[in-house]
Amino acid sequence: MGGGAGGSGGSIRIEGESIALGAVSAVGGTGGNYSNSPGHGGDGRIAIYYTSSQAITSMYPASQYIQAFSLTQPATATPLPTPISFSTPSPWGSGNDGDLTVSSFNINTNVSNGRTCPDGISYSLIELNDASAKLSGIPGPNCLVAGDEVLILHVKGSGTNIGTYEFLKVGGVVNNTVYFTTAKLNNYGNGETDSGSGIGVDQIVMLQRVPNYRNVTVDGTLTANVFDGSKYGVVAFRVSNLLR
């Protein structure tokens, strides 16, 4: 800023759709300086923002801030309803595993449609909570992924829960823990809770992936591994379209 006696100049900001002005000045006050010579206190700044046009006869000082600018807010987006299906999921599955034609196929050891793990891979459980389960080992890449359906089955032990089973959906897998999208409904230990109930010791519970095929054609043998004392022995799959 200049050091004139009349004070420093002010800053001016002008906004509008169409701007038409005569002289615009942003100089400071006038008056003598320390040598009693006329002068002004200092120059300010002028900023012009417009949307369609601007015409100003003269400006002092010349503005470096003349810019076409949108002064209006963007239109508010119209909220749209998100469709939600309240229909009951099909008991025949999603069909996400594609088609399967069987000449000789073991659901616990064979793969189809580009999978890298067996279609019906099975694991023993060492811990079971309301919405998660710990497996006896860490699944390989893409063996169990979000959206997969799994079967939980009490296969060996004592008490009233032997043979209890249910189907759940996988929400995610971290290390050897599988998280479910919903809480389980049943108990699988030796009592009314699963915490500290012998799961993985004397109460044997398995978790097996349930393939959701679209069409299945059996021209041979579709089978599973023999129960080995901790898992296997179950053929479980869904077919959304045609089984023949």
N, C-alpha and C positions, 0 to 999 in steps of 0.2 A: 504494500500500500504506500501511497505517497505521504508525505509528512506535512501537508499544508495545514494552516491554522484552522480552517473551517471544518475539519473532521474528515473521516475517511468516507469513500463512496459506498453505496449500498448495492446489494445484489437484487436483480429483477428476474422473475420467472413468469412467463406468459404461456398459458395453455388455452387451446380452443380448437374448434373444428375448422373455421376459416378466420384467419387473423388479418386485419387491415388497419394499420396505424400510421400516424405521421412520424414525429420525432420521438425517439425513446432515448433517454439519457440516464446513465448510472454514474455520474461524476459526484465527487464530494462537494462540500460547501466551499464557498469562495471567501477570500480574505487574505490579509498580508501574512507573509511568512516572517521568519525572524529578521529578514532584511527589509521588511515592509514593502516587498514587491508582491503584486497580485498573484494569486494562484488558487488552486483548489486542494481539498484534503486528500484526494486519491480516487482512482477509478474503481468502480465495482464491476460486476459481471452481469451479462444479460443472457438468459436462456429462453429460447422459443420452442415450444412443442405444439405441433398442429397435426390434424388428421387429413385435411383435404388441400388447403392452400394457405399461404402467408404472403403478405405484401406490407413492408414497412419502409417509409420514405427515407428515414435516416436513423442510424443508431450510433451512440457513442458511449463507451468504446465499441468497436465492431465486435459482434458476438461470434464466438467460436462454437456456440451451442444452439444451432438451428437444426431441428430434426423432425421428420415426419414420425408420428407416434400415435398409437391407438390409445385413446382415452376412455374407451368403453370396456367393461368387463366382458369376457367371453360368455356366451349363452350358457345358462345352467342346464346341465344334462337332465333329460327327463327320466326319472326312475322307471325302470321296467321290471315287471315281476319275474322272479326266477322260478321256472317250472319245477315242481317237486312231485315225484311220483309216490303215491301212497299205496300203490299196489303191492301185494305180497310177492317177494322174490320167487322166481320159478323154482320149483323143487327139482327141476331137471338140470339146473346149472346154467352157467354163462356161455359155454361153448368156447371159452378162450383158448383151450388147448388144441383146437382144430380137429381134424378128422384122424381116425385111427383105423387102419386095416390090419387085422391080426392073422398071421399064419402061425407064429409061435412067439408069444409075448409074455414076459414076466413083468408085472406092474411094479415090482420092487427093485428091479435091476435094469430094465430096458428103458430106452429113451425114444421119444418121437418128436417130429416137427422142430428139430433144431435145438432141443433142450440139451444141456450139458450134464444134468443130473437125472436119475431115474424119475419117471413120471410120478410114481407113488412112493417116493423115498420115505423111509421110516426112521424114527429116532426113539431112544429110551429117555424118559424124563428123570431128572434128579431133584426137581423142585417144581411145585405147581402153586400159583397164586390166582387170585380172582381173575386177572386179565393178562397174565403172562405165564410162561413156562420156561424152565431152564432145561436144555438138552444135555445129554451125556457128552456131546461133542459139538464143535463149531461147524455149522453147515458150510458147504462150499459155495462159491459165487453162484448166485441165481438159483440155488437149490430150493430156497423158500423166499418168496418176495411178497410185498404188500399186495393184497387182493387174492392171494392163494387161499383155497379152502383146505382145512385140515380136520382130521378125525382124532379125537382124544378117546382112548379106550383103556379101561382097567383090565389087564389081561391075566394077572396072577396075584394071589395074596390071600387075605382073610377078611372076614367081616361082611357087612351087607352091601358093600360097594362093588363087589366083583361083577364084571360085565357091564358096568356103567359106561356110557359113551355119549358123545355129542359132537356136532360139527360146528366149527368156528372159522372166522376169517382172519387172516394175518394182516396186522396193521404195520408191522415192521420187525426187523431182526437186528439185534445188536450183539455181536459176539455169539454166545450160545443161548441168548435169551430171545424168545419169540413173544412179541406183544400182539394181543388180540384186539380187534376193533370193538368187541363187546365183552362184557364179563361172562365167564362160564356160569352155567346154571347148576351143575352137579358137583358133588364131592367124590374124590377118588382115593382117599386115604383109608385109614382103619377106623374113622369116626366121622363126626358131623362137620369137621373142618379138615383142611388139607395141610395146615401149618403144623409141622412136627409130627406128621401122621404116618411116617414110614415110607413115603414115596421115594422110590429109588433104592430102597433097602429090602423090606419085606412086602411092600405094596408096589407091584410092577405096573407102570402105566406107560403107554406108548403114544407118540404123536406121529401121524402119517399124513402126507400130502394126498389130497383127493383130486385127481385130474378132472377137469370139466371139459369133456370132449363135445364136439358138435355132432359128428356122425361116427358110429363104430360099426365096422363090419368084421365079424369073427368067422374066418375061414379055416381055423385051426384051434389052437389052445391058448386061452388067456388064463394066466395063473399068477401065483404069488410065491414068495419064499416060504418055506416051512417055519413055523414058530420056533424060535431059538431059545426060548426061556425069558426073553425080555422084549421082543418085538417080532413083527411079521405075522404071517398066517391069515392075513385079511386082504381080500380083493374089494376095493371100494373106489368107485368112479361115478360120474354123472354123464348123461348124454342129453343134450338140449334138443336134438332133432330126431335122428333115426338110429336105432340099435337093431342089427340084424345078423 
